[in-house]
Amino acid sequence: MGQYVRLIYVAIQNSDNCSKYIPIIRKFNNGSLNDIRENIISQSHVISFNWDKADVEEKKKFTDTLKNLMSAGAELMLFKDFYNDTFTNKEKREIPLKSLLQETETVGISKHLRTPIKIERLIQFAENELDMHVLYTNPNVEIVDMYTEFYLDDPIEVDDNDSEIYPPFAKANKLLYYFNGDIASDIIANTRHQLDPKVPSVDDYIKNFNYYSKHDCFIDFN
């Protein structure tokens, strides 16, 4: 996922309850009280965040901060690729909060290993967990859809004769290799990146999975 870089900047459109916003912001970035107050009043960004270099916990802290600001009455505007102190000489590219929340509302993967899961669940796993496993399917799955069952299991090993050794569960259930977990992570990340700021639908992910399976590259949603 490191091929994409989203620098996210947060501005507050209203200065009402400014005294309530400042402690929330300072807890996140330990900024100067005066600087934060001035940036709120001028509607300059009060938080900058490098989304793609952050881990899951850092992303959650960021989105929790946004939720706390909103609960305090802040009207937020989120932008990406914004590099100066004012909204001049730079295109405003607003990011809906919902699209960020979708990426932080992850599901623990441990309870879903070696059990049937569908793509709607697959896209909820944290990428650092998904990368550690391999995606298997039942035989004769050429095109995936919302009903396709995937299984996450250990990687395939290769013996001294270059023969593939499937993990015991996959072998016992006659499952076939579909994707490495890191490839699945890349497809999920690519779908979100291309459709940003739109929140991708499950069907969008399915289209990219099927296209990558056939062409070994990502679909062009444009």
BELRA-V896805 format. One record per backbone hydrogen bond with DSSP energy under -0.5 kcal/mol. NH is the residue of the N-H (numbers start at 1). CO is the residue of the C=O. Records with the same first field share a line. If there is no record, write none. Layout:
NH: CO  CO
//
This chain:
4: 1
7: 5
8: 6  49
9: 79
10: 47
11: 77
12: 44
13: 11  75
18: 15
20: 17
21: 17
22: 18
23: 19
24: 20
25: 21
26: 22
27: 23
28: 24  25
29: 25
30: 26
36: 32
37: 33
38: 34
39: 35
40: 36
41: 37
42: 38
43: 39  40
44: 39
46: 10
47: 10
49: 8
51: 6  49
53: 50
54: 51
59: 55
60: 56
61: 57
62: 58
63: 59
64: 60
65: 61
66: 62
67: 63
68: 64
69: 65
70: 66
71: 67
72: 68
73: 70
74: 69
76: 74
77: 11
79: 9
80: 93
81: 7
88: 86
93: 91
94: 92
95: 78
99: 96
100: 96  97
101: 97
102: 98
103: 99  100
104: 100  101
105: 101
106: 104
107: 124
112: 109
113: 110
114: 152
115: 112
117: 150
121: 118
122: 118
123: 119
124: 121
125: 122
126: 107
129: 126
130: 126
131: 127
132: 129
133: 130
134: 153
135: 179
136: 134  151
137: 176
138: 149
141: 138
142: 140
148: 145
150: 117  148
151: 136
152: 112
153: 134  151
157: 165
159: 163
162: 159
165: 157
166: 164
171: 167
172: 168
173: 169
174: 171
175: 170
176: 137
178: 135
179: 135
181: 133
182: 131
183: 180
184: 180
185: 181
186: 182
187: 183
188: 184
189: 185
190: 186
191: 187
192: 188
193: 189
194: 190
195: 191
196: 192
198: 195
200: 198
205: 201
206: 202
207: 203
208: 204
209: 205
210: 206
211: 207
212: 208
213: 209
214: 210
215: 211
216: 212
221: 219
//
